[in-house]
Amino acid sequence: MDLPLLATLILVFLISFMFIYSTWDKMYRWRNLPPGPTPLPVIGSLLHIKHGELVKSLNQLREKYGSIYTLYFGSRPVVILTGYEMVKGALIDQGDDFVNRGRIPTVDRFFKAHGMILSNGERWKQLRRFTLMTLRNFGMGKRSMEERVQEEAQFLIQELKSYKQSAVNPTNILVQAVSNVICSIVFGNRFEYDNLKFLKLLNLFNETFQLMGSTWGQMHDMIPEVMDHVPGPHQRINKLLDELMVFVNERVKMNQKSFDPGTPRDFIDCFMIKMNQEKQNPNSEFNTKNLLLSVLQLFFAGTETVSGTLRHGFLILLRYPEIQEKLHEEIAHVIGDNRSPNIEDRSKMPYTDAVIHEIQRFSDVLPLNLPHSTVKDITFHGYTIPKGTDVYPLLYCALRDPNYFPNPNEFNPGHFLDKDGKFKKEDAFIPFSTGKRICAGEGLAKMELFLFFTTIIQNFKLATKMHLTDADISPKMTGFSNVPIPYEVSFISR
């Protein structure tokens, strides 16, 4: 072996050794982290996660390491919290310590900690406060917002009637209906279901979600140091987000041309008013970048979760026709056939309310929650969690906590009914998360679910030729979200 080749091999060995040593040193620098499986250099705990079985893998690790444990996404530690009491302890009892948003590498390169959902610190405080206030002003929990949802529900009914009871996959139409509610808030108007620009927008959203939830997207979130440099479908996510931004930017420019600060029409107008008010404030976060990215994040947050819950719900009602008929009986008794449901009806409909809650609990659309991050070095349950550590408070383990929901893997509206048949609340019911980062659109989502479900069951009987089993209605994990199996349903007019 000649000397230059030997020297090259020695150099490669030394560089590799230094890389492995520095990686492992970084991993184990904090000795008082919660326990967990021994990670490998570069890929961390990746081999402990089975393909397509993320939640199952995390549950198995919980059985071995307890309700708080540590995984490694690449070289960075990630703390996993399971069970309602553990999640409550972090997000409520020590909420200030866990209030930051954690990393989501598949989209972080695009959003760069801007927008209301993915920002931190003063930027997050300013944007969240403004968003909550604006949603309230546009009627969240008030009649005007209710009327927007009622209007869209009636458009949806007419569209479903046009199918003439033929079997259809409900995915696209439900996404369109739910997205139109967000459009009415953000843009001031809804779109017709056959609007080509609207359909293109939703196709872009759908492809983005699919890539984020794919094996490539999941790998990117877990080992971004590697996947950032690996060609593959996940690299297309930024391009899709760029195309979505073109649409949002066009709408902002349309608003600017006819902008009247005295009569705000939508979220965009309200944001532009705030931008004008704070022109002289050097610390203001109200700028065009945060406007565009906040609008985009509102679409993501407000479309997929509600439409996904509706899809799960219809599948469950097809599996249990007796529950569907009992729902219709209560709707007929309280509302009748001649008027649209309203949100005030909910207090008089305990069974319907319980069924919708159980659909949310059972479908568990975002089982992992969005990641949080520690704002400083903290002590939690005797462990030391360093500043900036990502934390996943698992909603799945709260929503299926047997201490609160007996037989949690079974669909049972009785989880939310007392012995007298009255609706009862459960503390562990946290599908919108909890604490200071609880979903800003929780009130709107609850309103949509109640009004869409009751309006559809009031007008249609759901039927299918498929033979559905309990296994079929169990949520199927794709990436970091749960989705129902593909199915077809006939909407039979009552």
GIUR-V871811 format. One record per pair of residues at least 12 apart in sequence whose ideal C-beta (glycine too) atoms are under 8 Angstrom apart, sorted by the first residue. I is the first residue (numbers start at 1). GAP is how many residues later the second one is. If there is no record, write none. Layout:
i:I gap:GAP
i:I gap:GAP
This chain:
i:19 gap:22
i:20 gap:21
i:23 gap:18
i:23 gap:19
i:23 gap:52
i:24 gap:17
i:26 gap:49
i:27 gap:12
i:27 gap:17
i:27 gap:45
i:27 gap:48
i:27 gap:50
i:30 gap:47
i:30 gap:354
i:30 gap:356
i:32 gap:351
i:32 gap:352
i:33 gap:37
i:33 gap:44
i:33 gap:46
i:33 gap:350
i:33 gap:351
i:33 gap:352
i:34 gap:31
i:34 gap:32
i:34 gap:34
i:34 gap:35
i:34 gap:36
i:34 gap:45
i:34 gap:347
i:34 gap:349
i:34 gap:351
i:35 gap:30
i:35 gap:31
i:35 gap:34
i:35 gap:35
i:36 gap:25
i:36 gap:29
i:36 gap:33
i:36 gap:34
i:36 gap:35
i:36 gap:36
i:37 gap:24
i:37 gap:28
i:37 gap:34
i:39 gap:32
i:39 gap:33
i:41 gap:34
i:42 gap:32
i:42 gap:33
i:42 gap:181
i:42 gap:183
i:42 gap:184
i:43 gap:31
i:43 gap:180
i:43 gap:183
i:44 gap:27
i:44 gap:28
i:44 gap:29
i:44 gap:30
i:44 gap:31
i:44 gap:32
i:44 gap:178
i:44 gap:179
i:45 gap:26
i:45 gap:27
i:45 gap:28
i:46 gap:173
i:46 gap:176
i:46 gap:177
i:48 gap:13
i:48 gap:23
i:49 gap:173
i:51 gap:164
i:52 gap:163
i:52 gap:425
i:52 gap:426
i:53 gap:424
i:54 gap:164
i:54 gap:314
i:54 gap:423
i:54 gap:425
i:54 gap:426
i:55 gap:312
i:55 gap:313
i:55 gap:339
i:55 gap:341
i:55 gap:422
i:58 gap:22
i:58 gap:24
i:58 gap:336
i:58 gap:338
i:59 gap:23
i:59 gap:338
i:61 gap:19
i:62 gap:18
i:62 gap:20
i:62 gap:335
i:67 gap:14
i:67 gap:15
i:67 gap:16
i:67 gap:18
i:67 gap:19
i:67 gap:330
i:68 gap:12
i:68 gap:13
i:68 gap:14
i:68 gap:18
i:68 gap:312
i:68 gap:313
i:68 gap:315
i:73 gap:148
i:73 gap:149
i:73 gap:150
i:73 gap:151
i:73 gap:317
i:74 gap:148
i:74 gap:149
i:74 gap:150
i:74 gap:151
i:74 gap:152
i:75 gap:150
i:76 gap:27
i:76 gap:313
i:76 gap:314
i:77 gap:312
i:77 gap:313
i:78 gap:24
i:78 gap:293
i:78 gap:311
i:78 gap:312
i:78 gap:313
i:78 gap:314
i:79 gap:306
i:79 gap:310
i:79 gap:311
i:79 gap:312
i:79 gap:313
i:80 gap:311
i:80 gap:312
i:80 gap:314
i:81 gap:310
i:81 gap:311
i:81 gap:312
i:81 gap:313
i:82 gap:312
i:82 gap:315
i:83 gap:314
i:83 gap:315
i:83 gap:318
i:83 gap:320
i:84 gap:313
i:84 gap:314
i:84 gap:317
i:84 gap:319
i:84 gap:320
i:84 gap:343
i:84 gap:344
i:84 gap:346
i:86 gap:295
i:86 gap:307
i:87 gap:306
i:87 gap:307
i:87 gap:308
i:87 gap:310
i:87 gap:311
i:87 gap:343
i:87 gap:347
i:88 gap:339
i:88 gap:346
i:89 gap:291
i:89 gap:292
i:90 gap:282
i:90 gap:290
i:90 gap:301
i:90 gap:303
i:90 gap:345
i:91 gap:281
i:91 gap:302
i:91 gap:342
i:91 gap:343
i:91 gap:344
i:91 gap:345
i:91 gap:346
i:92 gap:342
i:92 gap:343
i:94 gap:284
i:94 gap:286
i:95 gap:340
i:95 gap:341
i:96 gap:279
i:96 gap:340
i:97 gap:277
i:97 gap:278
i:97 gap:279
i:97 gap:281
i:97 gap:283
i:98 gap:274
i:98 gap:275
i:98 gap:276
i:98 gap:277
i:98 gap:293
i:98 gap:295
i:98 gap:337
i:99 gap:273
i:99 gap:276
i:99 gap:336
i:99 gap:337
i:99 gap:338
i:100 gap:20
i:100 gap:21
i:100 gap:272
i:100 gap:273
i:100 gap:274
i:100 gap:275
i:100 gap:288
i:101 gap:12
i:101 gap:16
i:101 gap:17
i:101 gap:18
i:101 gap:19
i:101 gap:23
i:101 gap:269
i:101 gap:270
i:101 gap:271
i:101 gap:272
i:101 gap:336
i:102 gap:268
i:102 gap:269
i:102 gap:270
i:102 gap:271
i:102 gap:288
i:102 gap:289
i:102 gap:290
i:103 gap:121
i:103 gap:268
i:103 gap:270
i:103 gap:287
i:104 gap:14
i:104 gap:117
i:104 gap:266
i:104 gap:267
i:105 gap:115
i:105 gap:116
i:105 gap:119
i:105 gap:122
i:105 gap:123
i:106 gap:105
i:106 gap:106
i:106 gap:111
i:106 gap:114
i:106 gap:115
i:106 gap:128
i:106 gap:131
i:107 gap:105
i:107 gap:130
i:107 gap:134
i:109 gap:119
i:109 gap:129
i:110 gap:127
i:110 gap:128
i:110 gap:131
i:110 gap:132
i:111 gap:182
i:111 gap:186
i:114 gap:175
i:114 gap:176
i:114 gap:179
i:115 gap:12
i:115 gap:175
i:115 gap:178
i:115 gap:179
i:115 gap:181
i:115 gap:182
i:116 gap:12
i:116 gap:15
i:116 gap:174
i:116 gap:178
i:116 gap:181
i:116 gap:182
i:116 gap:324
i:117 gap:177
i:117 gap:180
i:117 gap:183
i:117 gap:184
i:117 gap:253
i:118 gap:175
i:118 gap:179
i:119 gap:166
i:119 gap:171
i:120 gap:253
i:122 gap:161
i:122 gap:163
i:123 gap:162
i:123 gap:167
i:126 gap:158
i:126 gap:159
i:126 gap:160
i:127 gap:158
i:127 gap:163
i:127 gap:167
i:128 gap:312
i:130 gap:140
i:130 gap:141
i:130 gap:144
i:130 gap:156
i:131 gap:163
i:131 gap:167
i:131 gap:309
i:132 gap:308
i:134 gap:133
i:134 gap:136
i:134 gap:137
i:135 gap:50
i:135 gap:305
i:135 gap:306
i:135 gap:308
i:135 gap:309
i:137 gap:133
i:138 gap:47
i:138 gap:128
i:138 gap:129
i:138 gap:132
i:140 gap:301
i:140 gap:303
i:140 gap:304
i:140 gap:307
i:141 gap:302
i:141 gap:306
i:145 gap:40
i:145 gap:299
i:145 gap:302
i:146 gap:196
i:146 gap:197
i:146 gap:301
i:146 gap:305
i:148 gap:33
i:148 gap:36
i:148 gap:37
i:149 gap:32
i:149 gap:298
i:149 gap:299
i:149 gap:302
i:149 gap:303
i:150 gap:190
i:150 gap:191
i:150 gap:192
i:150 gap:301
i:150 gap:305
i:151 gap:39
i:152 gap:25
i:152 gap:28
i:152 gap:29
i:152 gap:32
i:152 gap:38
i:153 gap:24
i:153 gap:187
i:153 gap:298
i:153 gap:299
i:153 gap:302
i:153 gap:303
i:154 gap:186
i:154 gap:301
i:155 gap:22
i:155 gap:25
i:155 gap:35
i:155 gap:38
i:156 gap:17
i:156 gap:21
i:156 gap:296
i:156 gap:299
i:156 gap:300
i:157 gap:298
i:157 gap:299
i:157 gap:302
i:159 gap:14
i:159 gap:18
i:159 gap:34
i:160 gap:13
i:160 gap:296
i:160 gap:299
i:160 gap:300
i:160 gap:331
i:161 gap:330
i:161 gap:332
i:163 gap:327
i:163 gap:328
i:165 gap:325
i:165 gap:326
i:165 gap:327
i:165 gap:328
i:166 gap:324
i:167 gap:297
i:167 gap:298
i:167 gap:321
i:167 gap:322
i:167 gap:323
i:168 gap:320
i:168 gap:321
i:168 gap:322
i:168 gap:323
i:169 gap:317
i:169 gap:318
i:169 gap:319
i:170 gap:140
i:170 gap:141
i:170 gap:144
i:170 gap:319
i:171 gap:136
i:171 gap:140
i:171 gap:315
i:172 gap:30
i:173 gap:20
i:174 gap:133
i:174 gap:136
i:174 gap:137
i:175 gap:27
i:175 gap:30
i:175 gap:31
i:175 gap:128
i:175 gap:129
i:175 gap:132
i:176 gap:15
i:176 gap:17
i:176 gap:22
i:176 gap:26
i:177 gap:130
i:177 gap:275
i:178 gap:124
i:178 gap:125
i:178 gap:128
i:178 gap:129
i:178 gap:132
i:178 gap:270
i:178 gap:274
i:179 gap:19
i:179 gap:22
i:179 gap:23
i:179 gap:26
i:179 gap:120
i:179 gap:123
i:179 gap:124
i:179 gap:128
i:181 gap:121
i:181 gap:263
i:181 gap:267
i:182 gap:116
i:182 gap:117
i:182 gap:120
i:182 gap:121
i:183 gap:15
i:184 gap:82
i:185 gap:81
i:185 gap:82
i:185 gap:113
i:186 gap:65
i:186 gap:80
i:186 gap:81
i:186 gap:82
i:186 gap:109
i:186 gap:112
i:186 gap:113
i:187 gap:64
i:187 gap:79
i:187 gap:81
i:188 gap:77
i:188 gap:78
i:188 gap:80
i:188 gap:81
i:197 gap:50
i:201 gap:43
i:201 gap:46
i:204 gap:36
i:204 gap:39
i:204 gap:40
i:204 gap:43
i:205 gap:39
i:205 gap:94
i:205 gap:95
i:205 gap:98
i:205 gap:99
i:207 gap:33
i:208 gap:29
i:208 gap:32
i:208 gap:33
i:208 gap:36
i:209 gap:95
i:209 gap:272
i:210 gap:268
i:211 gap:22
i:211 gap:23
i:211 gap:25
i:211 gap:26
i:211 gap:29
i:212 gap:25
i:212 gap:267
i:212 gap:268
i:213 gap:265
i:213 gap:266
i:213 gap:267
i:213 gap:268
i:213 gap:270
i:214 gap:19
i:214 gap:20
i:214 gap:264
i:214 gap:265
i:215 gap:264
i:216 gap:16
i:216 gap:17
i:216 gap:18
i:217 gap:17
i:217 gap:20
i:217 gap:262
i:218 gap:261
i:218 gap:262
i:219 gap:15
i:220 gap:14
i:221 gap:259
i:241 gap:55
i:244 gap:52
i:244 gap:55
i:245 gap:47
i:245 gap:51
i:248 gap:44
i:248 gap:47
i:248 gap:48
i:249 gap:43
i:251 gap:17
i:251 gap:44
i:252 gap:16
i:252 gap:36
i:252 gap:39
i:252 gap:40
i:252 gap:43
i:255 gap:13
i:255 gap:14
i:255 gap:17
i:256 gap:16
i:259 gap:13
i:261 gap:12
i:261 gap:15
i:267 gap:28
i:267 gap:31
i:268 gap:23
i:268 gap:27
i:271 gap:15
i:271 gap:20
i:271 gap:23
i:272 gap:19
i:274 gap:12
i:275 gap:12
i:275 gap:13
i:275 gap:16
i:298 gap:143
i:301 gap:138
i:301 gap:139
i:301 gap:140
i:302 gap:139
i:302 gap:142
i:302 gap:143
i:304 gap:61
i:304 gap:177
i:305 gap:60
i:305 gap:61
i:305 gap:140
i:306 gap:139
i:306 gap:142
i:306 gap:143
i:308 gap:55
i:308 gap:57
i:308 gap:173
i:308 gap:174
i:308 gap:175
i:308 gap:176
i:309 gap:50
i:309 gap:51
i:309 gap:54
i:309 gap:56
i:309 gap:140
i:310 gap:139
i:310 gap:142
i:310 gap:143
i:311 gap:172
i:311 gap:173
i:312 gap:47
i:312 gap:50
i:312 gap:51
i:312 gap:53
i:312 gap:161
i:312 gap:163
i:312 gap:170
i:312 gap:172
i:313 gap:43
i:313 gap:46
i:313 gap:50
i:313 gap:136
i:313 gap:140
i:314 gap:148
i:314 gap:175
i:315 gap:153
i:315 gap:157
i:315 gap:158
i:315 gap:169
i:315 gap:170
i:315 gap:172
i:316 gap:43
i:316 gap:46
i:316 gap:47
i:316 gap:95
i:316 gap:157
i:317 gap:140
i:317 gap:145
i:318 gap:144
i:318 gap:145
i:318 gap:146
i:318 gap:148
i:318 gap:150
i:318 gap:169
i:318 gap:171
i:319 gap:92
i:319 gap:149
i:319 gap:150
i:319 gap:151
i:319 gap:153
i:319 gap:154
i:320 gap:91
i:323 gap:32
i:323 gap:90
i:324 gap:133
i:324 gap:137
i:324 gap:138
i:326 gap:25
i:327 gap:24
i:327 gap:25
i:327 gap:28
i:327 gap:126
i:327 gap:130
i:328 gap:129
i:328 gap:130
i:328 gap:133
i:328 gap:166
i:330 gap:19
i:330 gap:21
i:330 gap:22
i:331 gap:18
i:331 gap:21
i:331 gap:123
i:331 gap:126
i:331 gap:127
i:332 gap:126
i:334 gap:14
i:334 gap:15
i:335 gap:119
i:335 gap:123
i:337 gap:121
i:337 gap:157
i:340 gap:115
i:341 gap:109
i:341 gap:110
i:341 gap:113
i:341 gap:114
i:341 gap:117
i:342 gap:109
i:343 gap:104
i:343 gap:107
i:343 gap:108
i:345 gap:109
i:346 gap:104
i:349 gap:105
i:350 gap:67
i:350 gap:71
i:350 gap:72
i:350 gap:73
i:351 gap:62
i:351 gap:66
i:351 gap:70
i:352 gap:98
i:352 gap:101
i:352 gap:102
i:353 gap:63
i:353 gap:70
i:353 gap:97
i:354 gap:59
i:354 gap:60
i:354 gap:61
i:354 gap:62
i:354 gap:63
i:354 gap:69
i:355 gap:58
i:356 gap:93
i:356 gap:94
i:356 gap:97
i:357 gap:56
i:357 gap:58
i:357 gap:59
i:357 gap:72
i:358 gap:53
i:358 gap:54
i:358 gap:55
i:358 gap:57
i:358 gap:58
i:359 gap:90
i:360 gap:69
i:360 gap:71
i:360 gap:89
i:361 gap:38
i:361 gap:39
i:361 gap:44
i:361 gap:54
i:361 gap:68
i:361 gap:70
i:362 gap:37
i:362 gap:49
i:362 gap:111
i:362 gap:113
i:363 gap:112
i:363 gap:119
i:363 gap:121
i:364 gap:31
i:364 gap:32
i:364 gap:35
i:364 gap:36
i:364 gap:67
i:364 gap:111
i:364 gap:118
i:365 gap:66
i:365 gap:110
i:365 gap:116
i:365 gap:117
i:366 gap:29
i:366 gap:65
i:366 gap:114
i:366 gap:115
i:366 gap:116
i:367 gap:27
i:367 gap:28
i:367 gap:29
i:367 gap:32
i:367 gap:108
i:367 gap:110
i:367 gap:113
i:367 gap:114
i:367 gap:115
i:368 gap:24
i:368 gap:26
i:368 gap:27
i:368 gap:28
i:368 gap:112
i:369 gap:23
i:369 gap:24
i:369 gap:25
i:369 gap:26
i:369 gap:64
i:370 gap:63
i:370 gap:67
i:371 gap:19
i:371 gap:20
i:371 gap:21
i:372 gap:18
i:372 gap:19
i:372 gap:20
i:372 gap:21
i:372 gap:65
i:373 gap:15
i:373 gap:16
i:373 gap:17
i:373 gap:18
i:374 gap:12
i:374 gap:13
i:374 gap:14
i:374 gap:15
i:374 gap:17
i:375 gap:12
i:393 gap:40
i:395 gap:35
i:395 gap:36
i:395 gap:38
i:398 gap:30
i:398 gap:32
i:399 gap:29
i:399 gap:30
i:399 gap:31
i:399 gap:32
i:401 gap:27
i:403 gap:25
i:404 gap:22
i:404 gap:23
i:404 gap:24
i:404 gap:25
i:405 gap:21
i:405 gap:23
i:409 gap:65
i:410 gap:60
i:411 gap:59
i:411 gap:62
i:416 gap:13
i:432 gap:13
i:456 gap:35
i:458 gap:36
i:459 gap:32
i:459 gap:34
i:459 gap:35
i:460 gap:31
i:460 gap:32
i:460 gap:33
i:460 gap:34
i:461 gap:30
i:461 gap:31
i:461 gap:33
i:462 gap:27
i:462 gap:28
i:462 gap:29
i:462 gap:30
i:463 gap:26
i:463 gap:27
i:463 gap:29
i:464 gap:23
i:464 gap:24
i:464 gap:25
i:464 gap:26
i:465 gap:23
i:466 gap:21
i:466 gap:22
i:468 gap:19
i:472 gap:13
i:472 gap:15
